[in-house]
Amino acid sequence: MDPVKTKELYTKYGFLIYGRCLRILGCKEMAQDAMHEVFYKLVDKYSSFNNNEHIVPWIYVTSKNHCLNILRKEKKMVSFPEEIIKSNEQSQENQVSNREIVDFIMKCHNKKIQDAVYYTYVEGLEQKEIQKVCGQSPATIRRNLKRFKESIPHIKKRLGIS
């Protein structure tokens, strides 16, 4: 790829890759290194994209996977359920139970609701950003978040949690 196109891609997507890596890794230096690795993957893959709408979702998935691999290698894996569990300071048995509950709650919903919840509450994205990533309109995202919230009492009842 020519240097001008590479610079254009970096200007257009570099901040997005870096922000995603920083959110996951929590360290500026590690995020910078990860951003460069993911950007090189983007440059290599760019010519195979038929539709530019697929670039942002690809960036999100590739950045996430790359950063999680880094954390796994360093044995510092922190995920959404773990943060909740650690804050409760419960026994190891209860931690496994809470992790399973969070997994179960998410699996009770379809992919669109899972995406709306994940990108809203875990990634902290705005609805317009979520629209670019998964194609849901802001109205659909709001509706899916509402469905998720409304389902929690029913799921808690099924699990015997008050």
Secondary structure, DSSP 8 states (H G I E B T S, - for coil): --HHHHHHHHHHHHHHHHHHHHHHH--HHHHHHHHHHHHHHHHHHGGG-S-GGGHHHHHHHHHHHHHHHHHHHTT----HHHHHHHHHT--HHHHHHHHHHHHHHHHTS-HHHHHHHIIIIIS---HHHHHHHH---HHHHHHHHHHHHHHHHHHHHHHT--
